[in-house]
């Protein structure tokens, strides 16, 4: 019987937590898991830099940067409190303005009574009334200008909070190392495909895995720059309509918003060709490493009635591509092979 890799990894993570004296909190578990699987070399490096004494505050400081979704509740609470404070401040300013307008109205009313009086020979009273109205008007203009300035300032703070909240929300769906979407982003996009029961959006997905990933990961200080270069490459050739993400390690996922298999194959071939041209230099010897390559599995949404089936078929296709020796592409459910390049492995 084959060992369950996920169970073994879970046991290893739990053992490391116990050995390092780290409390078994969900966020601590995910931190150690990400470090052990090589999903985030930066994270692993920062964890090692903590030394033998790892306080929860130090762990949380790292977690806030790499796993912000664990702090969404506290972030939302803080932002909500800040918004409430700014809105309350604006309300107070408006109440002050209301009181000031009431006082100004009283001055105008008093002056109007003097002007309407039958005895208009009291020039001193008229002069005092005019001076009072003039002074109150100037004061009103200054207060209105100050109020407008303060309201603009408060509005800018609210806009800043909105931007920070939007950025924090978007960060939940981004792979910090490559800048691509992460697995959450992929799952979110996949859910849109099957929003209408029994009628998936016509599109295609692809799973790609770096051939020889373990060899690259075994070289100190090589994996991270390679993954960053691949991320930049993918971003450079991806369209706005499509989604590209990094799942973990050397695994990537794509959602192509087209039902044209030929177009998807063209995009995949372009990615594979560009990837082989990436300059990968050994950090110690300075020599160029072997060319990078992808094994790719593709499945069209028309082949699957559910998101789970679509993922499973793409995974099977990727397995076939890797089983053939790597640097190959496998397509699930292709029956018309006339338009498929010869170096493509057809899976059925």
VORO-349138 format. One record per residue (C-alpha): x, y, z; residue number from 0; residue in three letters. Coordinates in steps of 0.5 Angstrom, whole numbers, always signed. Example, Ala and Ser with C-alpha at 12.3 -4.5 7.8 and 13.67 -1.06 7.14 Angstrom:
{u=+25, v=-9, w=+16, num=0, residu=ALA}
{u=+27, v=-2, w=+14, num=1, residu=SER}
END
This chain:
{u=+0, v=+0, w=+0, num=0, residu=UNK}
{u=+3, v=+7, w=-2, num=1, residu=UNK}
{u=+4, v=+12, w=+4, num=2, residu=UNK}
{u=-1, v=+17, w=+5, num=3, residu=UNK}
{u=+3, v=+23, w=+3, num=4, residu=UNK}
{u=-1, v=+28, w=+6, num=5, residu=UNK}
{u=-2, v=+24, w=+13, num=6, residu=UNK}
{u=+6, v=+24, w=+13, num=7, residu=UNK}
{u=+7, v=+31, w=+12, num=8, residu=UNK}
{u=+1, v=+33, w=+17, num=9, residu=UNK}
{u=+5, v=+28, w=+22, num=10, residu=UNK}
{u=+12, v=+31, w=+21, num=11, residu=UNK}
{u=+9, v=+39, w=+22, num=12, residu=UNK}
{u=+6, v=+37, w=+28, num=13, residu=UNK}
{u=+13, v=+33, w=+30, num=14, residu=UNK}
{u=+17, v=+40, w=+29, num=15, residu=UNK}
{u=+12, v=+44, w=+32, num=16, residu=UNK}
{u=+13, v=+40, w=+39, num=17, residu=UNK}
{u=+20, v=+40, w=+38, num=18, residu=UNK}
{u=+21, v=+47, w=+37, num=19, residu=UNK}
{u=+16, v=+49, w=+43, num=20, residu=UNK}
{u=+11, v=+52, w=+38, num=21, residu=UNK}
{u=+4, v=+52, w=+40, num=22, residu=UNK}
{u=-1, v=+48, w=+36, num=23, residu=UNK}
{u=-5, v=+54, w=+33, num=24, residu=UNK}
{u=-8, v=+54, w=+26, num=25, residu=UNK}
{u=-4, v=+59, w=+24, num=26, residu=UNK}
{u=+3, v=+56, w=+27, num=27, residu=UNK}
{u=+1, v=+50, w=+23, num=28, residu=UNK}
{u=+1, v=+53, w=+17, num=29, residu=UNK}
{u=+7, v=+57, w=+18, num=30, residu=UNK}
{u=+11, v=+51, w=+19, num=31, residu=UNK}
{u=+7, v=+47, w=+13, num=32, residu=UNK}
{u=+9, v=+53, w=+8, num=33, residu=UNK}
{u=+16, v=+53, w=+11, num=34, residu=UNK}
{u=+17, v=+45, w=+10, num=35, residu=UNK}
{u=+14, v=+44, w=+3, num=36, residu=UNK}
{u=+18, v=+50, w=+0, num=37, residu=UNK}
{u=+12, v=+54, w=-2, num=38, residu=UNK}
{u=+15, v=+60, w=+1, num=39, residu=UNK}
{u=+23, v=+61, w=+2, num=40, residu=UNK}
{u=+23, v=+68, w=+5, num=41, residu=UNK}
{u=+18, v=+65, w=+10, num=42, residu=UNK}
{u=+23, v=+59, w=+12, num=43, residu=UNK}
{u=+28, v=+64, w=+12, num=44, residu=UNK}
{u=+25, v=+69, w=+17, num=45, residu=UNK}
{u=+23, v=+63, w=+21, num=46, residu=UNK}
{u=+30, v=+60, w=+22, num=47, residu=UNK}
{u=+32, v=+67, w=+23, num=48, residu=UNK}
{u=+28, v=+67, w=+30, num=49, residu=UNK}
{u=+33, v=+63, w=+33, num=50, residu=UNK}
{u=+32, v=+58, w=+39, num=51, residu=UNK}
{u=+27, v=+62, w=+42, num=52, residu=UNK}
{u=+20, v=+63, w=+38, num=53, residu=UNK}
{u=+15, v=+68, w=+42, num=54, residu=UNK}
{u=+8, v=+68, w=+39, num=55, residu=UNK}
{u=+9, v=+75, w=+38, num=56, residu=UNK}
{u=+15, v=+74, w=+33, num=57, residu=UNK}
{u=+11, v=+68, w=+30, num=58, residu=UNK}
{u=+5, v=+73, w=+29, num=59, residu=UNK}
{u=+9, v=+78, w=+26, num=60, residu=UNK}
{u=+11, v=+73, w=+20, num=61, residu=UNK}
{u=+4, v=+71, w=+20, num=62, residu=UNK}
{u=+1, v=+77, w=+18, num=63, residu=UNK}
{u=+6, v=+78, w=+12, num=64, residu=UNK}
{u=+5, v=+71, w=+9, num=65, residu=UNK}
{u=-1, v=+69, w=+12, num=66, residu=UNK}
{u=-6, v=+75, w=+13, num=67, residu=UNK}
{u=-12, v=+71, w=+12, num=68, residu=UNK}
{u=-11, v=+69, w=+19, num=69, residu=UNK}
{u=-12, v=+76, w=+22, num=70, residu=UNK}
{u=-18, v=+78, w=+18, num=71, residu=UNK}
{u=-22, v=+78, w=+24, num=72, residu=UNK}
{u=-18, v=+83, w=+28, num=73, residu=UNK}
{u=-16, v=+87, w=+21, num=74, residu=UNK}
{u=-24, v=+88, w=+20, num=75, residu=UNK}
{u=-25, v=+90, w=+27, num=76, residu=UNK}
{u=-20, v=+95, w=+27, num=77, residu=UNK}
{u=-22, v=+98, w=+20, num=78, residu=UNK}
{u=-29, v=+98, w=+23, num=79, residu=UNK}
{u=-27, v=+102, w=+29, num=80, residu=UNK}
{u=-23, v=+107, w=+25, num=81, residu=UNK}
{u=-29, v=+108, w=+20, num=82, residu=UNK}
{u=-34, v=+109, w=+26, num=83, residu=UNK}
{u=-29, v=+114, w=+29, num=84, residu=UNK}
{u=-28, v=+118, w=+23, num=85, residu=UNK}
{u=-36, v=+118, w=+21, num=86, residu=UNK}
{u=-37, v=+120, w=+28, num=87, residu=UNK}
{u=-32, v=+126, w=+27, num=88, residu=UNK}
{u=-36, v=+128, w=+21, num=89, residu=UNK}
{u=-42, v=+128, w=+25, num=90, residu=UNK}
{u=-39, v=+132, w=+30, num=91, residu=UNK}
{u=-37, v=+137, w=+25, num=92, residu=UNK}
{u=-44, v=+137, w=+22, num=93, residu=UNK}
{u=-47, v=+138, w=+29, num=94, residu=UNK}
{u=-42, v=+144, w=+30, num=95, residu=UNK}
{u=-44, v=+147, w=+23, num=96, residu=UNK}
{u=-51, v=+146, w=+25, num=97, residu=UNK}
{u=-51, v=+150, w=+32, num=98, residu=UNK}
{u=-46, v=+156, w=+28, num=99, residu=UNK}
{u=-52, v=+157, w=+23, num=100, residu=UNK}
{u=-57, v=+157, w=+28, num=101, residu=UNK}
{u=-53, v=+163, w=+32, num=102, residu=UNK}
{u=-52, v=+166, w=+25, num=103, residu=UNK}
{u=-59, v=+166, w=+24, num=104, residu=UNK}
{u=-61, v=+169, w=+30, num=105, residu=UNK}
{u=-56, v=+175, w=+28, num=106, residu=UNK}
{u=-59, v=+176, w=+22, num=107, residu=UNK}
{u=-66, v=+176, w=+25, num=108, residu=UNK}
{u=-64, v=+181, w=+30, num=109, residu=UNK}
{u=-62, v=+186, w=+25, num=110, residu=UNK}
{u=-68, v=+185, w=+21, num=111, residu=UNK}
{u=-72, v=+187, w=+26, num=112, residu=UNK}
{u=-68, v=+193, w=+27, num=113, residu=UNK}
{u=-69, v=+195, w=+20, num=114, residu=UNK}
{u=-76, v=+193, w=+20, num=115, residu=UNK}
{u=-77, v=+198, w=+26, num=116, residu=UNK}
{u=-81, v=+204, w=+24, num=117, residu=UNK}
{u=-76, v=+209, w=+28, num=118, residu=UNK}
{u=-70, v=+209, w=+23, num=119, residu=UNK}
{u=-67, v=+215, w=+26, num=120, residu=UNK}
{u=-63, v=+211, w=+31, num=121, residu=UNK}
{u=-57, v=+211, w=+26, num=122, residu=UNK}
{u=-52, v=+208, w=+32, num=123, residu=UNK}
{u=-57, v=+202, w=+33, num=124, residu=UNK}
{u=-57, v=+201, w=+25, num=125, residu=UNK}
{u=-49, v=+202, w=+25, num=126, residu=UNK}
{u=-48, v=+197, w=+31, num=127, residu=UNK}
{u=-53, v=+192, w=+27, num=128, residu=UNK}
{u=-49, v=+192, w=+20, num=129, residu=UNK}
{u=-43, v=+191, w=+24, num=130, residu=UNK}
{u=-46, v=+185, w=+28, num=131, residu=UNK}
{u=-48, v=+182, w=+21, num=132, residu=UNK}
{u=-42, v=+183, w=+18, num=133, residu=UNK}
{u=-37, v=+180, w=+23, num=134, residu=UNK}
{u=-42, v=+174, w=+24, num=135, residu=UNK}
{u=-42, v=+173, w=+16, num=136, residu=UNK}
{u=-34, v=+174, w=+16, num=137, residu=UNK}
{u=-34, v=+169, w=+22, num=138, residu=UNK}
{u=-39, v=+164, w=+18, num=139, residu=UNK}
{u=-35, v=+164, w=+12, num=140, residu=UNK}
{u=-28, v=+162, w=+16, num=141, residu=UNK}
{u=-32, v=+157, w=+20, num=142, residu=UNK}
{u=-35, v=+154, w=+13, num=143, residu=UNK}
{u=-28, v=+154, w=+10, num=144, residu=UNK}
{u=-25, v=+150, w=+16, num=145, residu=UNK}
{u=-31, v=+145, w=+16, num=146, residu=UNK}
{u=-30, v=+144, w=+9, num=147, residu=UNK}
{u=-23, v=+143, w=+10, num=148, residu=UNK}
{u=-24, v=+138, w=+16, num=149, residu=UNK}
{u=-29, v=+134, w=+12, num=150, residu=UNK}
{u=-24, v=+133, w=+6, num=151, residu=UNK}
{u=-19, v=+131, w=+11, num=152, residu=UNK}
{u=-24, v=+126, w=+14, num=153, residu=UNK}
{u=-26, v=+123, w=+7, num=154, residu=UNK}
{u=-19, v=+122, w=+5, num=155, residu=UNK}
{u=-18, v=+118, w=+11, num=156, residu=UNK}
{u=-24, v=+114, w=+10, num=157, residu=UNK}
{u=-22, v=+113, w=+2, num=158, residu=UNK}
{u=-15, v=+111, w=+5, num=159, residu=UNK}
{u=-18, v=+106, w=+10, num=160, residu=UNK}
{u=-22, v=+103, w=+4, num=161, residu=UNK}
{u=-16, v=+102, w=+0, num=162, residu=UNK}
{u=-12, v=+99, w=+5, num=163, residu=UNK}
{u=-18, v=+94, w=+6, num=164, residu=UNK}
{u=-19, v=+93, w=-1, num=165, residu=UNK}
{u=-11, v=+91, w=-1, num=166, residu=UNK}
{u=-12, v=+87, w=+5, num=167, residu=UNK}
{u=-18, v=+83, w=+1, num=168, residu=UNK}
{u=-14, v=+82, w=-5, num=169, residu=UNK}
{u=-8, v=+80, w=-2, num=170, residu=UNK}
{u=-12, v=+73, w=+1, num=171, residu=UNK}
{u=-12, v=+71, w=-7, num=172, residu=UNK}
{u=-4, v=+73, w=-8, num=173, residu=UNK}
{u=+2, v=+68, w=-8, num=174, residu=UNK}
{u=+7, v=+73, w=-5, num=175, residu=UNK}
{u=+13, v=+70, w=-8, num=176, residu=UNK}
{u=+11, v=+70, w=-15, num=177, residu=UNK}
{u=+5, v=+76, w=-15, num=178, residu=UNK}
{u=+1, v=+71, w=-19, num=179, residu=UNK}
{u=-6, v=+69, w=-16, num=180, residu=UNK}
{u=-6, v=+63, w=-11, num=181, residu=UNK}
{u=-10, v=+57, w=-10, num=182, residu=UNK}
{u=-16, v=+61, w=-6, num=183, residu=UNK}
{u=-16, v=+65, w=-13, num=184, residu=UNK}
{u=-16, v=+59, w=-17, num=185, residu=UNK}
{u=-22, v=+56, w=-13, num=186, residu=UNK}
{u=-25, v=+63, w=-13, num=187, residu=UNK}
{u=-25, v=+63, w=-21, num=188, residu=UNK}
{u=-27, v=+56, w=-22, num=189, residu=UNK}
{u=-33, v=+57, w=-18, num=190, residu=UNK}
{u=-35, v=+62, w=-23, num=191, residu=UNK}
{u=-35, v=+57, w=-28, num=192, residu=UNK}
{u=-40, v=+53, w=-25, num=193, residu=UNK}
{u=-44, v=+58, w=-22, num=194, residu=UNK}
{u=-50, v=+56, w=-26, num=195, residu=UNK}
{u=-52, v=+49, w=-25, num=196, residu=UNK}
{u=-51, v=+44, w=-30, num=197, residu=UNK}
{u=-48, v=+49, w=-35, num=198, residu=UNK}
{u=-41, v=+51, w=-34, num=199, residu=UNK}
{u=-38, v=+57, w=-37, num=200, residu=UNK}
{u=-34, v=+54, w=-44, num=201, residu=UNK}
{u=-27, v=+55, w=-42, num=202, residu=UNK}
{u=-21, v=+51, w=-40, num=203, residu=UNK}
{u=-16, v=+50, w=-35, num=204, residu=UNK}
{u=-9, v=+47, w=-34, num=205, residu=UNK}
{u=-4, v=+45, w=-29, num=206, residu=UNK}
{u=+3, v=+45, w=-30, num=207, residu=UNK}
{u=+9, v=+43, w=-26, num=208, residu=UNK}
{u=+16, v=+44, w=-26, num=209, residu=UNK}
{u=+20, v=+38, w=-29, num=210, residu=UNK}
{u=+26, v=+37, w=-24, num=211, residu=UNK}
{u=+23, v=+41, w=-19, num=212, residu=UNK}
{u=+27, v=+37, w=-13, num=213, residu=UNK}
{u=+34, v=+38, w=-17, num=214, residu=UNK}
{u=+33, v=+46, w=-17, num=215, residu=UNK}
{u=+30, v=+46, w=-10, num=216, residu=UNK}
{u=+36, v=+42, w=-7, num=217, residu=UNK}
{u=+41, v=+48, w=-10, num=218, residu=UNK}
{u=+41, v=+53, w=-4, num=219, residu=UNK}
{u=+39, v=+60, w=-6, num=220, residu=UNK}
{u=+37, v=+58, w=-13, num=221, residu=UNK}
{u=+29, v=+56, w=-12, num=222, residu=UNK}
{u=+27, v=+63, w=-10, num=223, residu=UNK}
{u=+29, v=+67, w=-16, num=224, residu=UNK}
{u=+27, v=+62, w=-21, num=225, residu=UNK}
{u=+20, v=+62, w=-18, num=226, residu=UNK}
{u=+20, v=+69, w=-19, num=227, residu=UNK}
{u=+23, v=+69, w=-26, num=228, residu=UNK}
{u=+17, v=+64, w=-28, num=229, residu=UNK}
{u=+12, v=+69, w=-24, num=230, residu=UNK}
{u=+14, v=+75, w=-28, num=231, residu=UNK}
{u=+14, v=+71, w=-35, num=232, residu=UNK}
{u=+7, v=+68, w=-34, num=233, residu=UNK}
{u=+5, v=+75, w=-32, num=234, residu=UNK}
{u=+8, v=+78, w=-38, num=235, residu=UNK}
{u=+5, v=+73, w=-43, num=236, residu=UNK}
{u=-2, v=+72, w=-39, num=237, residu=UNK}
{u=-8, v=+76, w=-42, num=238, residu=UNK}
{u=-13, v=+80, w=-37, num=239, residu=UNK}
{u=-19, v=+75, w=-39, num=240, residu=UNK}
{u=-15, v=+69, w=-36, num=241, residu=UNK}
{u=-12, v=+67, w=-29, num=242, residu=UNK}
{u=-5, v=+64, w=-28, num=243, residu=UNK}
{u=-4, v=+62, w=-21, num=244, residu=UNK}
{u=+2, v=+58, w=-17, num=245, residu=UNK}
{u=-1, v=+53, w=-12, num=246, residu=UNK}
{u=+5, v=+51, w=-8, num=247, residu=UNK}
{u=+12, v=+48, w=-10, num=248, residu=UNK}
{u=+13, v=+48, w=-17, num=249, residu=UNK}
{u=+6, v=+47, w=-19, num=250, residu=UNK}
{u=+2, v=+52, w=-23, num=251, residu=UNK}
{u=-5, v=+53, w=-25, num=252, residu=UNK}
{u=-9, v=+57, w=-31, num=253, residu=UNK}
{u=-16, v=+58, w=-33, num=254, residu=UNK}
{u=-17, v=+60, w=-40, num=255, residu=UNK}
{u=-23, v=+64, w=-42, num=256, residu=UNK}
{u=-24, v=+61, w=-49, num=257, residu=UNK}
{u=-27, v=+54, w=-51, num=258, residu=UNK}
{u=-22, v=+54, w=-57, num=259, residu=UNK}
{u=-17, v=+48, w=-55, num=260, residu=UNK}
{u=-13, v=+50, w=-61, num=261, residu=UNK}
{u=-12, v=+57, w=-58, num=262, residu=UNK}
{u=-10, v=+54, w=-51, num=263, residu=UNK}
{u=-5, v=+50, w=-54, num=264, residu=UNK}
{u=-2, v=+56, w=-57, num=265, residu=UNK}
{u=-2, v=+59, w=-51, num=266, residu=UNK}
{u=+1, v=+53, w=-47, num=267, residu=UNK}
{u=+6, v=+52, w=-52, num=268, residu=UNK}
{u=+8, v=+59, w=-52, num=269, residu=UNK}
{u=+9, v=+59, w=-45, num=270, residu=UNK}
{u=+13, v=+53, w=-45, num=271, residu=UNK}
{u=+18, v=+56, w=-50, num=272, residu=UNK}
{u=+19, v=+62, w=-46, num=273, residu=UNK}
{u=+20, v=+58, w=-40, num=274, residu=UNK}
{u=+26, v=+54, w=-43, num=275, residu=UNK}
{u=+29, v=+61, w=-45, num=276, residu=UNK}
{u=+30, v=+63, w=-38, num=277, residu=UNK}
{u=+37, v=+64, w=-36, num=278, residu=UNK}
{u=+38, v=+60, w=-30, num=279, residu=UNK}
{u=+45, v=+61, w=-27, num=280, residu=UNK}
{u=+48, v=+57, w=-21, num=281, residu=UNK}
{u=+49, v=+62, w=-15, num=282, residu=UNK}
{u=+56, v=+59, w=-14, num=283, residu=UNK}
{u=+59, v=+56, w=-20, num=284, residu=UNK}
{u=+56, v=+62, w=-24, num=285, residu=UNK}
{u=+54, v=+56, w=-30, num=286, residu=UNK}
{u=+48, v=+56, w=-33, num=287, residu=UNK}
{u=+43, v=+51, w=-31, num=288, residu=UNK}
{u=+39, v=+46, w=-35, num=289, residu=UNK}
{u=+33, v=+49, w=-39, num=290, residu=UNK}
{u=+27, v=+49, w=-35, num=291, residu=UNK}
{u=+21, v=+46, w=-37, num=292, residu=UNK}
{u=+14, v=+44, w=-36, num=293, residu=UNK}
{u=+9, v=+38, w=-36, num=294, residu=UNK}
{u=+2, v=+40, w=-37, num=295, residu=UNK}
{u=-5, v=+37, w=-36, num=296, residu=UNK}
{u=-11, v=+41, w=-40, num=297, residu=UNK}
{u=-18, v=+39, w=-39, num=298, residu=UNK}
{u=-24, v=+43, w=-42, num=299, residu=UNK}
{u=-30, v=+45, w=-38, num=300, residu=UNK}
{u=-35, v=+41, w=-43, num=301, residu=UNK}
{u=-31, v=+35, w=-41, num=302, residu=UNK}
{u=-33, v=+36, w=-33, num=303, residu=UNK}
{u=-40, v=+37, w=-30, num=304, residu=UNK}
{u=-37, v=+39, w=-24, num=305, residu=UNK}
{u=-31, v=+43, w=-21, num=306, residu=UNK}
{u=-29, v=+37, w=-18, num=307, residu=UNK}
{u=-29, v=+33, w=-24, num=308, residu=UNK}
{u=-25, v=+38, w=-28, num=309, residu=UNK}
{u=-20, v=+39, w=-23, num=310, residu=UNK}
{u=-19, v=+31, w=-23, num=311, residu=UNK}
{u=-19, v=+30, w=-30, num=312, residu=UNK}
{u=-13, v=+36, w=-31, num=313, residu=UNK}
{u=-9, v=+32, w=-25, num=314, residu=UNK}
{u=-10, v=+26, w=-29, num=315, residu=UNK}
{u=-8, v=+29, w=-35, num=316, residu=UNK}
{u=-2, v=+32, w=-31, num=317, residu=UNK}
{u=+0, v=+25, w=-29, num=318, residu=UNK}
{u=+0, v=+23, w=-36, num=319, residu=UNK}
{u=+5, v=+28, w=-38, num=320, residu=UNK}
{u=+10, v=+27, w=-32, num=321, residu=UNK}
{u=+9, v=+19, w=-33, num=322, residu=UNK}
{u=+12, v=+20, w=-40, num=323, residu=UNK}
{u=+18, v=+23, w=-38, num=324, residu=UNK}
{u=+16, v=+30, w=-37, num=325, residu=UNK}
{u=+17, v=+36, w=-42, num=326, residu=UNK}
{u=+10, v=+34, w=-45, num=327, residu=UNK}
{u=+3, v=+36, w=-45, num=328, residu=UNK}
{u=-3, v=+32, w=-44, num=329, residu=UNK}
{u=-10, v=+33, w=-46, num=330, residu=UNK}
{u=-16, v=+30, w=-43, num=331, residu=UNK}
{u=-22, v=+28, w=-47, num=332, residu=UNK}
{u=-19, v=+30, w=-54, num=333, residu=UNK}
{u=-22, v=+25, w=-60, num=334, residu=UNK}
{u=-20, v=+30, w=-66, num=335, residu=UNK}
{u=-12, v=+29, w=-66, num=336, residu=UNK}
{u=-11, v=+32, w=-73, num=337, residu=UNK}
{u=-10, v=+39, w=-70, num=338, residu=UNK}
{u=-5, v=+37, w=-64, num=339, residu=UNK}
{u=+2, v=+38, w=-65, num=340, residu=UNK}
{u=+6, v=+31, w=-65, num=341, residu=UNK}
{u=+10, v=+33, w=-58, num=342, residu=UNK}
{u=+3, v=+33, w=-55, num=343, residu=UNK}
{u=+1, v=+27, w=-51, num=344, residu=UNK}
{u=-6, v=+25, w=-52, num=345, residu=UNK}
{u=-10, v=+23, w=-46, num=346, residu=UNK}
{u=-16, v=+19, w=-46, num=347, residu=UNK}
END
